[in-house]
Amino acid sequence: MIDEPFFPTTDILKSRDQAQHAFHERAARVAVETFGRQVFVRAVVEVSNFCRENCSYCGMRRDNRGLARHRARLDQLAELLVHHRPASVTDVNLQAGEDPVVVREVVLPLIKILRHETPVGLSVCLGTLNRSLYGALKSAGASTYIIKFEVADPELYAQMEAPGTFEERVEHIRLLAATGWNVSSGFIAGLPGETEDALLANFSLARKLPLAGCSVSPFIPGEATPYANAPTADIDLTLNCMAALRLMRPRWVIPAVSALNLARPGSGYRRGLRTGANLVTINLTPPGLREDYVLYRRDRFIMTEERILAAIEAEGLKASKQSLADYYRQKNALTTSAPRSRLERVAV
C-alpha cells in the first residue's frame, strides 16, 4: 500500500502526460489493492428542486426564477424503486435541494417503504437540516449522509454564497458522524477565484473530518447563476484531485461524478474510474422531473445503467454485488472490534 501518509502538492495536482499517467496508475493500483476490481453501483433519484439556499455556482439557487419547481410524488418513486430499479443497483441515494418539506412528506416515508420492501442500502443528500430530521432519517433506515463542504477556504465559501456558513457546514458534518452516520463529503475543483492554497485546503480539511468517503467535482458554470460565463474547470485538475484523494485515504469510497462527462464529453467518466474511483451512479429520476433539476445546465448527460455498466467493463472493473451499506457495516464492525493500540490502552 502506501509507506507514509500522502498529501498532494501543487506540482502533483498540475501533473500532465507521463507524470500524470503514472500518478493515476498508482492511485488505481491502491484502489484495486483495497477493494479489488469491484465498483459500487448506486442509483440516484432527485426528489425536489426547491432550495432555500442561494449558492452562486448552482442552477437551483433560490433566485433562479426560470425553474418550474417541483416535488416528486411518493407513490411514483415507491413504484419505481421497489419494482423497477435496475438489477445492478445495490444502493439508492435520495437527493434534493435544501427542502425540509420534501424530507418530511416524501423522503421519510419512502425510506421506510424501501427499508421494508427491498434490500437496498439507503443514502441521502438533503443539505443542512436540524438534529431532529437527521435522527428521523436514520431511524427510518438511511445510513449514509452526503453533505459536501464544497470549498475549504472560508472567504471563498462566503463569496460563493455556499450553504449557511463554513463553520456551520463543518459542524454539521461532525454532528452527523458523531451520531452514527457514514458521512461522505466533497469539494468543487476549479472554482472561479480559487487559489492554489485554497485548493490544497480542501485536502487538509477532508483528512481532518470523520469521513467514510469524499468526492471532487469539476466546476461547471451553471445556467442562471452569477458564474454562468465563467470557464469550466480543467478536467485534468479534477482527475488529479481524485487520484490524490485515493492515495490520501485508500479506504474511502470515492465516486466518479457525472459532471466529469460535462467537463470532458465522451471520456471524462471513464478517466475518473482510472484514478481509483470505486462508486458509480445511475440516474433514475423520472424523465418529467429531470429537466428542471439543474445543478449545472439543462443539457445533462444522464448516466443510465447501460452507460454505467459499459464504462465499468471497458475499464476492466466489475459491478459489486455488495451494497455500500453492507460494506460500511462490516468496516465499522471491524473498527469497533479491533484491538486497541498500546497508546490507547495506556490512555485508559
N, C-alpha and C positions, 0 to 999 in steps of 0.2 A: 504494500500500500504506500503510504507517504511517510518518509523518515522523520520529518519535522513539520510543525504546523505551517500551512501555506497561507500566504496573504499576497494578493496581487500588487504589482507595481504599475505605474502609469505606462512604462515601456511594454509590459506584458499585455496590457489592455489595448495597446496600439499595434500589437504584432500583426504581421501580414505574411502572405506567401509561405515559404517553408517553415519559418519560425511559428507561424500561426497553425499550420498543419500539424506540427509536432506537439504543440500545446494542446490542441483539440484531441489528438490521438491519446495523449497522456490522460486527459480527463475522461475520455470514453473508456479507456482501459480500467481506470479506477471504478467507473460505474459497473462494468462487467464483473470485476473482482468482487464488488459489494453486492450486486443484485442479480448476477448472471445476465442473460440476454433478455430478461423479462421486462416488459414495459406495461405499466398500469394503464388501463383503458377506462376512462371516466366519461360520463355524459353530463352536459350542462343544459339546464333549462332556465331561461331568463324570464322570471315571473312578473316583473314590473319595471317600467321605465320612469315611474315617478321618482324624483330625487329632491331632497331638501337641501342638498349641497350645491355649490356653485364652482366646482373645480374648473380652472381655466383651460385645462387640457382635455376635458371630457365633453362629448357632444350631448350628453344627457343632463348637463348642468341646468339648474332651475330657471336660468334666464333664457334658455333656448325655447322660444315660443313657437318654433316651427315643428315641434313634435306633437303627434297625436298620443297623448298619454294613455296608458292602459295598464290594467292588472289582469293576469291570466285567470281563467276560471278553474276552480278546484276540481270539478268533475272532469274537465278536459285533460288536465295534467295527470290525474289519477288513472284515467283510462290509458293514456299514452304510456306512462311509466310502469304500470302494473302489467299491461297486456301487450304492449307493442315496442318495448325497448329492444335495441339490437342485442343479439346473443353475446357479443363480445364485451358488453358493458358490465363491469363489476361494481361500479360506484356511480352515484348521481350527485351532482352539485346543483343546488338551487341558488340562483343568483338574481340580484335586483339592484336597482338604485337604492339610495338610502330612504326606505319607505316602511316605517313601522306598521302601517295599516296592513300591507300585504303580508308582513310577517305573522301578524295575529290572525288574519282572515283566510290566508291561503297556505303559507309555508308550514305553520304549526300543524294544522290538520292533515296536510299532505304527508309530512314526515311520519305522523302516526299511522297513516294508511300504508305507506311504503314499509315501515318497520314491521307491521303486522302481516303484510301480504307478499313481501319479497325478501330476498337475502342480501340486497344491495347495501353497500356502505353508503353513508349519507354525510355530505359536507354542505356547508352554507357559506355564501359570500354576500353579506347583507349590510355591511358597513358598521358604523359605531352605533350600538344600541345600549340599552340600560341593563344592569345586572339581572333584573327580573326576566327580561326576554332571553338573555343568554342562558339562564337557568332553565327556562321553559323549553327552549330548543334542544338543549342537552337531555333533559328528562324525556322529551318526545322521542329521541333516538338518534339525533345527529351527533357526530363525534369529532368532526374536523371543522375548524372555523378558518376561513380565508380572509385575512384582513391585511392589505398591503400598507406598508408605511410610506410608500410612494417615492419619497425623497428624504434623505437623512440630514440635509442641511436645513436647519430651522428657518433661516431667512428665505431660502428658495421655496421652502414649503409654504410659507406665508404668501410669498409673491405669486405662487401658483394657485392660491386660494384652495389648497387641498383641505380635506375634511377636518373641521374643527380646528384644533391647534396641534402642532407637532407633539407637544408634551402629552396632550390628551390621547393622541393616537398610540403612542408608545405605552402609555399607562394601560390602555385597553388591551393591547397585545399581551402585556404581562398578566393582567387580570384573567384573561381567557385561559392562558396556560396554567395559572395558579389554581383555576377551578376545574381542571381536568380535561380541557380541550386539547386536541392536537392542533397546533396553530401553524398555518402556513402564511407567510408574508411575502413581500416582494417590492421591487422598485422599478422605476422607469429610467432607461438609459437614453442619453442624448437630449434631455430637456433643454429648451431654449434658456440660455444663461447659465447652464451647468458648467462649472469649472472642473479641472482635474481633481482638485481637492474634494469638491462636492461629490464627484463620482466615487472616489475612494471611501468617502464617509459612509456610503451605502453598505460597503462590505464591513466596515468597523461596527456599524450598528447591527447588521444582520448576525454577526458572530456573537454579539453580546446578548441577543434576545433569545428567549426559550422557545426556539422554533423546531418544528418537525420537517419543514420544507420551505423553500424560497424560490421565487421566480424573478425573472428580469424581462421586461417588455421594452421593445423599441418605442421611442416617442413617435407617434403618428399624428400629424396635425388633424385635429378634429374639426368637422364642419360646424359652422355656427359657434365657434369659440374664438377667444381673443388671439389664439395662435393658429388660426386656420391657414395662414400663409407662411408659417414657419417651415423650415426644411425637415424632412423625415430623418430620423436618426440613422446613423451609419449601421447597417446590418452587421458588419464585421465587429464593431464595438460591442454590440449586443451579444453576439455569439461568444466573443472573448469573455464577456462578463458571465455568461452561462458556464463556460468551462472553468472559470475561476471559482464560481460557487461550488461546483462539483469537487474541485481539488481542496477547497477550504473546508467543506463538510461532506465527506464521502457518503454518509448515510442519509443525507437529506433527500426527500422526494423533490425533484426539480422538473417542472413541466416544460414542454416545447409549446409555447403560446401561439395562438392562431395569428397574432399580429405579425409574426415572422413572415407570413405569406404576403402581407401588405408591404412590408419593408423590402422584400425581395420575392416578387411573384414567381412561382414555379419551383424555387429551390430552397427558400428560406426555412421551411418547416423541416425538411429532411436534414439540412445542415444543422438544425437545432438538435436533432437526435444524435448527430455525430459529435456533439460536445459533451455527452454524458447525460442528457435529459432522459428521464425514465417515467414520464407521465404524458399521456396524450388525451385530448378531449374531443368527443363527438358532440356536435351541436344538435340538440333535439328540440329546440324552441319551435313551436308550431309556426309555419311559414307566415301566417297572418299577423304574427306578433313581432317577427324579426325586423321588419323594415324600420320601425321606429325605436329599436333598441340600438342606439347609435353611440357607442363608445368613441368611435372614430368618424366613420362616414357610412353612408348607406350602401355603397358598393362593397359589401362584405364578402369575404371568402369563407364560405361555410364548410367546415370540416365534417364531412359525412363519414359513416362507417367505412364505406368503400375507400375513400381517400386516406383515412387513418390507417387501415389495415395494409393498404398498398405501400404507404410510406414506411411502416414498421418492417414489412417483408423486404423492401428494397434495401434497407439498411442492415439486414441480417439479424433482426431482432424478432421477438415473439410477444404476442399479447399475453399478459399474465392472467392466469386463472384465479389468482388470489386477489381479493379486494384490498384496496388501500386500508380500509377499516381493520381488516384482519391482520394486515402487515403491522400497522401501528399497535394493535392489541398485543401481538406477540412480542414486538420490540419493547413495549412498555413493561410487559410481564418479565422479560429477561432483565431489564434495567432494575426493576424492583427487587428481583430475587438474586441479583449478582452480589457476591461477597463484597463487603465494604473494604476499601483500601486501608492500608496501615494508618495513613493520616486520618481517615475518617474514624477508625477505631480509637485512635489516641484522643481525638477531639471529643468523644462521648464522655 
